[in-house]
Amino acid sequence: MDGKMLARLAAIVFVAIAITASLIEMSRKNEAVPVLTAPVAPSASDPLRTDLRRCQQMGRAALDDEDCLATWQQTRDRFLGRDTRTSEAR
């Protein structure tokens, strides 16, 4: 075999592999790609969120602030799904 014939054979094999790979990819079922949406911004009218922001900005001083401690307790209760009426009796 001379060089030209070998190059043509390599090109044909390459094209055959490319066509086969394309056909396999096209025959696959189109799987739905999950669409990621941006989280919804919380309402600015939530007083608990406003208090949490204030406590966050206070830094370490918030550890001694009674209002911040109560706010954190309300947040925990909301997160854990506790009834706030029973947690106030503690």
BELTASUL-V863559 format. One record per helix or strand of 3 or more residues. SS is the DSSP state (alpha for helix, beta for strand). FROM is the first residue (numbers start at 1). TO is the last residue. If there is no record, write none. Layout:
((SS;FROM;TO) (SS;FROM;TO))
This chain:
((alpha;3;27) (alpha;47;64) (alpha;66;80) (alpha;84;88))
